[in-house]
Amino acid sequence: MSLYLKETWKMKKLNYEVLKNSGYNGYVLGKGAAPVKVLQFGEGNFLRAFVDYWFDMSNEKAGWNGKVALVQPIAQGLTKVINEQEGLYTLYLRGAENGEKVDRKRIISSVYACYNPYDPEDWKKIQEIAVSDELEYMASNTTEAGITYDPSCKPDQLPPVSFPAKAAVLLYDRFKAGKRGIVFLSCELIDNNGQELKKCVLKHADDWNLGEDFKKYINEDCLFCSTLVDRIVPGRIRDVNENAEMDRTNGYEDDLKDVGEVFGVWYIEGPQWLEDKLPFKKAGLNVHVVPEVAPYKKRKVRILNGAHTGFVLGAYLAGKNIVRECMQDETIHGFMNKLLFDEVIPILPLDKEDCEKFAAAVTDRFNNPFVDHQLMSISLNSTSKWKARDLPSLLEYHENFGKLPEALCMGFAAYIAFFSNDLQRREADCLVARRPAGNEYKIQDDGWALDFYWEHKDADVKILVHDVLVNTQMWDQDLTKIPGLEELVAKDLELIRSKGAEAAYASVLA
């Protein structure tokens, strides 16, 4: 019998009574101590480590006194497990802050219950919550595919299949009951998530002939907020023995343990009055109501994601395997900082000090001692990532300052080096290359991009760089028109091939 089975067979599953007897002395809001103020579509790891965490903190720090009712978005989900534990679960926030290792544990008690809308009785309960006087917010994270219009959905289905159709039905119920409008907080990872959801709801209103008064209610009484979420949530504890040790330490069995990084920020697009209505500001939390989330998304993509794509390909060629190793290497870490602080931040349309604080936090996030983030996983689809995350910074820097950004250009050369280093063979879904250390690695990207590099496997540096830069399928433009770029990238690629990527990165810092 495994350690996990030996330790947990005799333990009781987490609920309010078991928690009380476990000796836990942290904050807990009682099971029936507050009304349901949030109806949340989604019950997975991310929402429980993010939205439900923020509301839980608001209960403790601001006396918000509210509960969240969860709706399982698809037919299979966590409803049974969540209800067995009376909505309670243990959240671990792990990582680094100011260079120090952090491992925090908190019982989340903001969840009231979970409902499966594909169970007729549960759907009735969801409808009852939707028309309650206490309800103030709806929140969602139904994945990028969740906010899509499905014309096959009808209002008399129990329930309609798509998430926007469910939302339309519930909001129509609330409208007919004469209840005040709802603030909708959309967390899906698509641009303008709240507005895209609103469009789908209004489309259903038209198709179902729900009337102009209902559409006015949606447009004027309800507020659909686009939001930007930022927290890495690994979720489950996969190691059986570690899982057992956590249960043993806690004194209860918890099938809903959740793990997220310490860093977390939530930007919510909305009017100024919303900041006072929401409990987060009063609670002193890192949640902000802003006129537009687009600049903050740009900051995240250019700094956090742009840093990844900007340094990891060369770092892998230099012998590194995980992100944390790179943060502990003076040269690679210094290269990343030059890229961010000297080249990316100066062109961002936000307060410089705020951007620098965000960039400084990136080091802690990348140095997370609990996450072994593989460089090869970041390398997937690097062509489109470079186009979206780093190329715009390179182009804007050149436009603003009339010169080329050294680190970004070196990162571009490292991208080409990664895709062309000692190519061995073209396989069905990848290119196989060889690292300078001798081991093979797989390059995974769009087929046409892999074909391009395979066709250029014997090209010399100047021809390769020229053909990459003029490839409009890659970049939507001819990059050789940028003065000096072709020559600098070719020079950098020659240096990477002759001296190694780490030496090439060091040359930028000299």
C-alpha positions as CSV (number, residue, x, y, z in Angstrom):
1,M,0.0,0.0,0.0
2,S,1.4,3.5,-0.9
3,L,2.2,6.1,1.6
4,Y,-0.8,8.1,0.4
5,L,-3.2,5.3,1.0
6,K,-1.8,4.4,4.4
7,E,-2.0,8.0,5.6
8,T,-5.4,9.0,4.1
9,W,-7.6,6.0,4.5
10,K,-8.4,7.0,8.1
11,M,-8.7,10.7,7.5
12,K,-12.0,12.6,7.2
13,K,-12.7,14.6,4.1
14,L,-12.5,18.4,4.6
15,N,-15.7,20.1,5.6
16,Y,-16.6,22.8,8.2
17,E,-16.9,20.4,11.1
18,V,-13.6,18.5,10.1
19,L,-11.9,21.9,9.7
20,K,-13.0,23.0,13.1
21,N,-11.6,19.9,14.7
22,S,-8.3,20.1,12.7
23,G,-7.0,23.0,14.7
24,Y,-6.9,25.4,11.8
25,N,-6.8,29.0,13.2
26,G,-7.0,31.0,10.0
27,Y,-9.9,33.0,8.7
28,V,-13.1,31.1,7.8
29,L,-16.5,32.5,6.8
30,G,-19.2,30.1,8.1
31,K,-21.2,27.9,5.8
32,G,-24.4,29.9,5.9
33,A,-23.0,33.1,7.3
34,A,-23.4,35.2,4.1
35,P,-25.7,35.5,1.1
36,V,-24.6,34.5,-2.4
37,K,-23.4,37.6,-4.2
38,V,-21.6,36.0,-7.1
39,L,-22.7,33.5,-9.7
40,Q,-19.6,32.0,-11.3
41,F,-19.4,30.0,-14.5
42,G,-16.5,27.7,-14.0
43,E,-15.2,25.7,-11.1
44,G,-11.7,24.8,-12.2
45,N,-8.3,25.4,-10.6
46,F,-7.8,28.9,-12.1
47,L,-11.0,30.5,-10.9
48,R,-10.7,28.9,-7.4
49,A,-7.1,30.3,-7.1
50,F,-8.0,33.7,-8.5
51,V,-11.6,35.0,-8.4
52,D,-12.7,33.0,-5.4
53,Y,-9.4,33.9,-3.6
54,W,-10.0,37.6,-4.2
55,F,-13.5,37.5,-2.8
56,D,-12.4,35.3,0.1
57,M,-9.7,37.9,1.0
58,S,-12.4,40.6,0.7
59,N,-14.5,38.8,3.2
60,E,-11.6,38.9,5.7
61,K,-10.1,42.3,4.9
62,A,-13.1,44.4,4.0
63,G,-16.1,42.6,5.6
64,W,-17.7,42.1,2.2
65,N,-19.7,39.2,3.6
66,G,-20.5,37.4,0.4
67,K,-20.5,33.9,-1.0
68,V,-19.9,32.6,-4.6
69,A,-22.1,29.9,-6.2
70,L,-20.3,27.9,-8.8
71,V,-21.8,26.6,-12.1
72,Q,-20.1,23.6,-13.7
73,P,-19.8,24.7,-17.3
74,I,-19.8,21.3,-19.0
75,A,-21.5,18.0,-18.2
76,Q,-18.5,16.5,-16.4
77,G,-17.0,18.5,-13.6
78,L,-16.3,19.0,-9.9
79,T,-19.8,19.6,-8.5
80,K,-20.0,16.5,-6.4
81,V,-16.5,16.9,-4.9
82,I,-17.0,20.6,-4.1
83,N,-20.3,19.9,-2.4
84,E,-18.9,17.0,-0.4
85,Q,-16.4,19.4,1.0
86,E,-19.1,22.1,1.5
87,G,-17.2,24.4,-0.8
88,L,-14.0,24.4,1.3
89,Y,-10.6,23.8,-0.2
90,T,-6.9,24.5,0.6
91,L,-5.1,27.0,-1.6
92,Y,-1.3,27.1,-1.6
93,L,0.3,30.3,-3.0
94,R,3.9,29.4,-3.8
95,G,6.9,31.2,-5.3
96,A,9.3,34.0,-4.5
97,E,9.0,37.5,-3.3
98,N,11.9,39.9,-3.2
99,G,14.1,36.9,-3.8
100,E,12.7,35.0,-0.8
101,K,11.0,31.6,-1.0
102,V,7.3,31.9,-0.1
103,D,4.8,29.0,0.6
104,R,1.5,30.2,2.0
105,K,-1.6,28.2,2.8
106,R,-5.1,29.4,3.1
107,I,-8.5,27.8,3.5
108,I,-10.9,29.3,0.9
109,S,-14.4,29.7,2.4
110,S,-16.0,32.0,-0.1
111,V,-17.6,29.2,-2.1
112,Y,-21.2,28.4,-1.2
113,A,-21.8,25.4,-3.4
114,C,-21.5,24.1,-6.9
115,Y,-24.3,23.3,-9.3
116,N,-24.4,21.1,-12.4
117,P,-26.8,22.9,-14.9
118,Y,-27.3,19.6,-16.8
119,D,-29.1,18.3,-13.7
120,P,-32.7,19.7,-13.9
121,E,-32.9,20.3,-10.1
122,D,-29.6,22.1,-10.1
123,W,-30.6,24.2,-13.1
124,K,-33.7,25.4,-11.1
125,K,-31.4,26.3,-8.2
126,I,-29.2,28.3,-10.6
127,Q,-32.2,30.1,-11.9
128,E,-33.3,30.9,-8.4
129,I,-29.9,32.4,-7.5
130,A,-29.9,34.4,-10.8
131,V,-33.1,36.3,-9.7
132,S,-32.2,36.8,-6.1
133,D,-32.0,40.3,-4.6
134,E,-28.5,39.6,-3.1
135,L,-26.8,38.7,-6.4
136,E,-24.5,41.5,-7.6
137,Y,-21.9,39.8,-9.9
138,M,-21.5,37.1,-12.4
139,A,-18.0,35.9,-13.3
140,S,-16.7,33.4,-15.8
141,N,-13.7,31.5,-17.2
142,T,-15.1,29.0,-19.7
143,T,-11.8,28.8,-21.7
144,E,-11.1,30.7,-24.9
145,A,-13.7,28.6,-26.7
146,G,-16.4,29.4,-24.2
147,I,-17.4,32.8,-25.5
148,T,-18.8,31.7,-28.9
149,Y,-22.2,32.2,-30.4
150,D,-24.0,28.9,-31.0
151,P,-27.2,29.4,-33.2
152,S,-28.5,25.9,-32.2
153,C,-29.1,27.1,-28.6
154,K,-32.7,27.8,-27.7
155,P,-34.1,29.5,-24.6
156,D,-36.3,26.5,-23.7
157,Q,-33.4,24.0,-23.5
158,L,-32.7,22.8,-20.0
159,P,-30.1,24.2,-20.2
160,P,-28.8,25.7,-23.4
161,V,-25.5,24.1,-24.2
162,S,-23.3,27.2,-24.7
163,F,-22.2,29.5,-21.9
164,P,-23.4,32.8,-23.6
165,A,-26.8,31.1,-24.1
166,K,-27.0,30.1,-20.5
167,A,-26.1,33.7,-19.5
168,A,-28.7,35.1,-21.8
169,V,-31.4,32.9,-20.3
170,L,-30.5,33.7,-16.7
171,L,-30.3,37.5,-17.4
172,Y,-33.7,37.3,-19.1
173,D,-35.1,35.6,-16.0
174,R,-33.6,38.4,-13.9
175,F,-35.0,41.1,-16.2
176,K,-38.5,39.5,-16.1
177,A,-38.3,39.4,-12.2
178,G,-37.6,43.1,-12.2
179,K,-34.3,42.8,-10.5
180,R,-31.4,45.3,-10.8
181,G,-28.7,44.7,-13.4
182,I,-25.6,42.6,-12.9
183,V,-21.9,43.3,-13.2
184,F,-20.3,40.6,-15.4
185,L,-16.6,39.9,-14.9
186,S,-15.2,37.9,-17.8
187,C,-11.9,36.2,-17.3
188,E,-11.5,34.2,-20.6
189,L,-8.2,34.7,-22.4
190,I,-9.5,36.5,-25.4
191,D,-9.4,40.2,-26.3
192,N,-12.4,42.2,-25.1
193,N,-13.8,39.2,-23.3
194,G,-16.6,41.0,-21.6
195,Q,-17.7,42.8,-24.7
196,E,-17.6,39.7,-26.8
197,L,-19.8,38.0,-24.3
198,K,-22.2,40.9,-24.4
199,K,-22.4,40.6,-28.2
200,C,-23.4,37.0,-27.9
201,V,-26.1,37.7,-25.3
202,L,-27.6,40.4,-27.5
203,K,-27.5,38.1,-30.6
204,H,-29.4,35.5,-28.6
205,A,-31.9,38.3,-27.6
206,D,-32.5,39.1,-31.2
207,D,-32.8,35.5,-32.4
208,W,-35.1,34.5,-29.5
209,N,-37.2,37.7,-29.9
210,L,-36.8,38.7,-26.3
211,G,-37.7,42.3,-27.0
212,E,-36.2,45.7,-27.0
213,D,-36.7,46.3,-23.3
214,F,-34.5,43.3,-22.5
215,K,-31.8,44.6,-24.9
216,K,-32.0,48.0,-23.1
217,Y,-31.6,46.2,-19.8
218,I,-28.5,44.5,-21.1
219,N,-27.1,47.7,-22.6
220,E,-27.9,50.1,-19.8
221,D,-28.6,48.2,-16.5
222,C,-25.9,45.5,-16.8
223,L,-22.2,46.1,-17.0
224,F,-20.1,43.6,-19.0
225,C,-16.4,44.1,-17.9
226,S,-13.5,42.9,-20.0
227,T,-10.8,41.9,-17.6
228,L,-7.1,40.9,-17.7
229,V,-6.1,38.1,-15.3
230,D,-2.5,37.3,-14.4
231,R,-1.6,34.4,-12.1
232,I,0.1,31.1,-13.0
233,V,-2.0,28.3,-11.5
234,P,-0.4,24.8,-11.8
235,G,-3.4,23.4,-10.0
236,R,-3.3,19.9,-8.7
237,I,-0.5,18.3,-6.6
238,R,0.5,15.5,-8.9
239,D,3.0,13.8,-6.6
240,V,1.1,11.2,-4.6
241,N,3.5,11.2,-1.6
242,E,3.5,15.0,-1.5
243,N,-0.3,15.0,-1.6
244,A,-0.4,12.6,1.3
245,E,2.1,14.7,3.4
246,M,-0.1,17.7,2.9
247,D,-3.2,15.9,4.1
248,R,-1.3,14.5,7.1
249,T,0.0,18.0,8.0
250,N,-3.5,19.5,7.6
251,G,-5.3,16.7,9.5
252,Y,-7.9,16.2,6.8
253,E,-8.3,14.8,3.2
254,D,-8.7,17.5,0.6
255,D,-9.5,16.5,-3.0
256,L,-9.6,20.1,-4.1
257,K,-6.2,21.3,-3.2
258,D,-5.2,24.1,-5.5
259,V,-1.8,25.7,-6.1
260,G,-1.0,29.1,-7.6
261,E,2.0,31.4,-7.8
262,V,2.2,34.1,-5.2
263,F,2.0,36.9,-7.8
264,G,-1.5,37.8,-8.9
265,V,-3.1,40.9,-10.4
266,W,-6.6,41.5,-11.9
267,Y,-7.4,44.5,-14.1
268,I,-11.1,45.2,-14.6
269,E,-12.3,47.5,-17.3
270,G,-15.1,49.7,-16.1
271,P,-16.2,53.1,-14.8
272,Q,-14.8,54.8,-11.8
273,W,-17.8,54.0,-9.6
274,L,-17.1,50.3,-10.0
275,E,-13.9,50.5,-8.0
276,D,-15.9,51.7,-5.0
277,K,-18.6,49.1,-5.5
278,L,-16.2,46.2,-5.7
279,P,-14.7,45.2,-2.4
280,F,-11.1,44.8,-3.6
281,K,-9.8,48.3,-3.1
282,K,-11.2,48.5,0.4
283,A,-9.4,45.2,1.1
284,G,-6.1,46.5,-0.2
285,L,-5.8,43.8,-2.9
286,N,-4.0,43.9,-6.2
287,V,-7.2,44.3,-8.2
288,H,-7.7,47.5,-10.2
289,V,-10.5,49.1,-12.1
290,V,-9.1,50.8,-15.2
291,P,-10.6,52.7,-18.2
292,E,-9.1,50.2,-20.6
293,V,-7.4,46.8,-20.0
294,A,-5.6,46.9,-23.4
295,P,-2.5,48.8,-22.2
296,Y,-2.1,46.4,-19.3
297,K,-2.5,43.4,-21.7
298,K,0.2,45.0,-23.8
299,R,2.4,45.4,-20.8
300,K,1.9,41.7,-19.8
301,V,2.6,40.5,-23.4
302,R,5.6,42.7,-24.0
303,I,7.2,42.2,-20.6
304,L,6.2,38.8,-19.2
305,N,5.6,36.9,-22.4
306,G,8.1,38.9,-24.4
307,A,10.9,38.1,-21.9
308,H,10.2,34.4,-22.2
309,T,10.3,34.4,-25.9
310,G,13.2,36.9,-26.0
311,F,15.8,34.9,-24.0
312,V,14.8,31.2,-23.7
313,L,15.8,30.0,-27.2
314,G,19.3,31.2,-26.8
315,A,19.4,30.1,-23.2
316,Y,18.4,26.5,-24.3
317,L,21.3,26.5,-26.8
318,A,23.5,27.7,-24.0
319,G,22.7,24.5,-22.0
320,K,19.9,25.7,-19.7
321,N,16.7,23.6,-19.3
322,I,14.3,25.5,-17.0
323,V,13.5,29.1,-16.5
324,R,14.7,29.2,-12.9
325,E,18.2,28.2,-14.1
326,C,18.3,31.2,-16.3
327,M,17.4,33.6,-13.5
328,Q,20.4,32.2,-11.6
329,D,22.8,32.8,-14.5
330,E,24.2,36.3,-14.3
331,T,24.6,36.7,-18.0
332,I,21.2,35.4,-19.1
333,H,19.4,37.3,-16.3
334,G,21.3,40.4,-17.2
335,F,20.4,40.0,-20.9
336,M,16.7,39.7,-19.9
337,N,16.9,42.8,-17.8
338,K,18.5,44.8,-20.5
339,L,15.9,43.7,-23.0
340,L,13.1,44.7,-20.6
341,F,14.4,47.8,-18.8
342,D,16.3,49.4,-21.7
343,E,14.3,48.4,-24.7
344,V,10.7,47.3,-23.9
345,I,9.6,49.5,-21.0
346,P,10.7,52.9,-22.6
347,I,8.1,52.3,-25.4
348,L,5.1,51.2,-23.3
349,P,2.2,53.6,-23.0
350,L,2.0,53.3,-19.2
351,D,3.7,54.8,-16.2
352,K,7.4,53.9,-16.3
353,E,7.7,53.2,-12.6
354,D,4.7,50.9,-12.7
355,C,6.2,49.0,-15.6
356,E,9.5,48.7,-13.8
357,K,7.8,47.2,-10.8
358,F,6.0,44.7,-13.0
359,A,9.3,43.8,-14.7
360,A,11.1,43.4,-11.3
361,A,8.4,41.0,-10.2
362,V,9.1,38.9,-13.4
363,T,12.4,37.9,-11.8
364,D,10.6,36.5,-8.8
365,R,8.0,34.8,-11.0
366,F,10.6,33.2,-13.2
367,N,12.7,32.2,-10.2
368,N,9.8,30.3,-8.6
369,P,11.4,27.4,-6.6
370,F,8.2,25.3,-6.9
371,V,7.8,25.4,-10.7
372,D,10.2,23.7,-13.1
373,H,9.1,25.6,-16.3
374,Q,10.8,23.8,-19.2
375,L,12.4,26.0,-21.8
376,M,11.3,23.6,-24.5
377,S,7.7,24.0,-23.5
378,I,8.1,27.8,-24.0
379,S,9.7,27.2,-27.4
380,L,6.5,25.8,-28.9
381,N,5.3,27.9,-31.9
382,S,8.0,30.4,-31.4
383,T,7.6,32.0,-34.8
384,S,4.1,33.3,-34.0
385,K,5.2,34.1,-30.5
386,W,8.1,36.2,-31.7
387,K,5.8,38.0,-34.1
388,A,3.3,38.9,-31.4
389,R,5.5,39.4,-28.3
390,D,8.9,40.8,-29.4
391,L,8.8,42.0,-32.9
392,P,6.4,44.9,-32.1
393,S,8.8,46.1,-29.4
394,L,11.7,45.9,-31.8
395,L,9.8,47.9,-34.5
396,E,8.5,50.5,-32.0
397,Y,11.9,51.0,-30.4
398,H,13.4,51.7,-33.8
399,E,10.6,54.0,-34.8
400,N,10.9,56.0,-31.5
401,F,14.6,56.2,-31.1
402,G,15.9,55.9,-34.6
403,K,18.3,53.0,-33.8
404,L,18.1,49.2,-33.3
405,P,17.6,47.6,-29.9
406,E,20.6,45.4,-29.3
407,A,19.1,42.8,-27.0
408,L,15.9,42.4,-29.0
409,C,18.0,42.0,-32.2
410,M,20.2,39.4,-30.4
411,G,17.0,37.6,-29.3
412,F,15.9,37.6,-32.9
413,A,19.2,36.0,-34.0
414,A,18.8,33.4,-31.2
415,Y,15.3,32.5,-32.5
416,I,16.9,31.9,-36.0
417,A,19.7,29.9,-34.3
418,F,17.4,27.7,-32.4
419,F,15.5,26.8,-35.6
420,S,18.6,26.1,-37.6
421,N,21.2,24.7,-35.3
422,D,22.7,21.5,-36.8
423,L,19.4,20.3,-38.3
424,Q,19.1,16.5,-38.5
425,R,15.8,15.6,-40.0
426,R,12.2,16.7,-40.8
427,E,9.6,14.6,-39.0
428,A,5.9,14.7,-39.4
429,D,5.3,17.2,-36.6
430,C,8.7,18.7,-35.9
431,L,12.2,19.5,-37.0
432,V,15.0,17.6,-35.1
433,A,18.1,19.7,-34.4
434,R,21.2,19.2,-32.3
435,R,22.2,21.3,-29.4
436,P,25.9,22.5,-29.2
437,A,26.3,20.0,-26.3
438,G,25.3,17.2,-28.7
439,N,21.9,16.2,-27.7
440,E,19.0,16.3,-30.1
441,Y,15.9,18.5,-29.6
442,K,12.5,18.9,-31.3
443,I,11.4,22.1,-32.9
444,Q,7.6,22.3,-33.0
445,D,5.9,25.1,-35.0
446,D,3.5,25.6,-37.9
447,G,4.3,23.1,-40.7
448,W,5.2,25.9,-43.2
449,A,7.7,27.4,-40.8
450,L,9.4,24.0,-40.2
451,D,9.5,23.4,-44.0
452,F,11.1,26.9,-44.5
453,Y,14.0,26.1,-42.1
454,W,14.4,22.6,-43.4
455,E,14.7,23.9,-46.9
456,H,17.4,26.4,-45.6
457,K,19.4,23.8,-43.6
458,D,22.5,24.3,-45.8
459,A,22.1,28.0,-46.3
460,D,24.9,30.3,-45.1
461,V,24.2,32.9,-42.4
462,K,23.6,35.8,-44.7
463,I,21.3,34.0,-47.0
464,L,19.4,32.5,-44.1
465,V,18.9,35.8,-42.3
466,H,17.9,37.6,-45.5
467,D,15.3,34.9,-46.4
468,V,13.9,35.0,-42.8
469,L,13.5,38.7,-42.8
470,V,11.8,38.9,-46.3
471,N,9.4,36.1,-45.4
472,T,6.1,38.0,-45.2
473,Q,4.2,34.9,-44.2
474,M,6.2,35.0,-41.0
475,W,6.1,38.7,-40.2
476,D,3.4,40.3,-42.5
477,Q,6.1,42.6,-43.8
478,D,9.6,42.7,-45.3
479,L,11.9,43.3,-42.4
480,T,14.9,44.0,-44.6
481,K,13.5,47.5,-45.2
482,I,14.5,48.4,-41.6
483,P,17.9,50.0,-42.0
484,G,20.7,47.9,-40.5
485,L,18.5,45.1,-39.2
486,E,19.7,42.4,-41.7
487,E,23.3,43.2,-41.1
488,L,23.0,43.2,-37.3
489,V,21.0,40.0,-37.0
490,A,23.5,38.2,-39.4
491,K,26.4,39.4,-37.2
492,D,24.6,38.2,-34.1
493,L,23.8,34.9,-35.6
494,E,27.5,34.4,-36.6
495,L,28.5,35.2,-33.0
496,I,26.0,32.7,-31.6
497,R,27.3,30.0,-33.9
498,S,31.0,30.7,-33.3
499,K,31.1,31.6,-29.6
500,G,27.9,30.2,-28.2
501,A,24.7,31.9,-27.2
502,E,25.8,32.8,-23.7
503,A,28.9,34.6,-25.0
504,A,26.7,36.3,-27.6
505,Y,24.2,37.4,-24.8
506,A,27.2,38.7,-22.8
507,S,28.4,40.8,-25.7
508,V,25.2,42.9,-25.5
509,L,26.0,43.7,-21.9
510,A,29.5,44.8,-22.5
